[in-house]
Amino acid sequence: MSGTNVKEERKQCEYCGIITFFTEDHVVPRSKGGSRRAWNNKVVACRPCNLAKGDLDLEDFKRTKYWQVRCASRRFWGLVI
């Protein structure tokens, strides 16, 4: 990812792989010291994944039921491009 606006680069959710309307998500939440401006702390996420992740860091998010049902299963079945 370059330093440009992340919204212009991709429209595929980094978590579940669905292509849809999207939002920017901070990989390391701002509430836990993540940078607000660093381009390498931002990814494209669909709204459901962004809301489900909330202020969890990526490792905690991967332990949630949401991740197991929506994200990991889509990756397992090859539904992610």
N, C-alpha and C positions, 0 to 999 in steps of 0.2 A: 504494500500500500504506500502510495506517495504521500507527501504532506498536503495534498489538496483536500478539498472537501470530500469526506468519505461518502457522502450521499450521491455524488456524481460518479463514483467508481463502480459500485456493485449494487445489485438488487436481490442478492441471494443471502438469506439469513445464515450467518456463520455458525449458528447453533443447530438448527434443524434442517437447513438446506432448502427450505421452501422459497420460491420466488414470488414475491408479493410486495405490497406496500411495506415500507421499512422505517426504522428509526435508528439512531446512533446509540450504541451501548458502550459504557465504559467497562472494559474488561476487569480492571481493578476499580471497584466503586470509589467515587469521590469521598464517600463517607468513611472509607478505610484508607485514605491517603493517596488514592489514584489521581493522576494528573487530569485536569479538566481540558487542557490544551494539547497535550502530547498526542500526536497522530497515532502512535503505536499503542495507545491505550483505548482506541476507539475501534469498534467493529460495527458492521451492519447487522441488525437483528430485526426480525419481524416483531410486531407489537406484542403478540402473545408471549414470545420468548423473553422479550425485554421486561415485560411486566412480571413474568414468573421468576426471572433472575433477581429482580429488585436490587437490593444492596448486597447480595451474596457475591463472594469471589467465585471464580470459575470452578475451582475444585469443590466448593460447597454446592454449587449449582449442579454439578455432575452427579452428586449424591442424592438429588431430589427425585421424587417419583415422577415429576413432570419431565425431567431429562430422560429418565429411563423409558417412559412411555412415548414421548413425542420425538425426542432428538436421537437417542441411541437406536431406537427401533427403525427410524427412517434411514439412518446410516447403515444399519445391518442389512436391510432389505434393498439397499442400493437406490433408494429414492432421492439421494443427494447427488446433484450433478457434480 
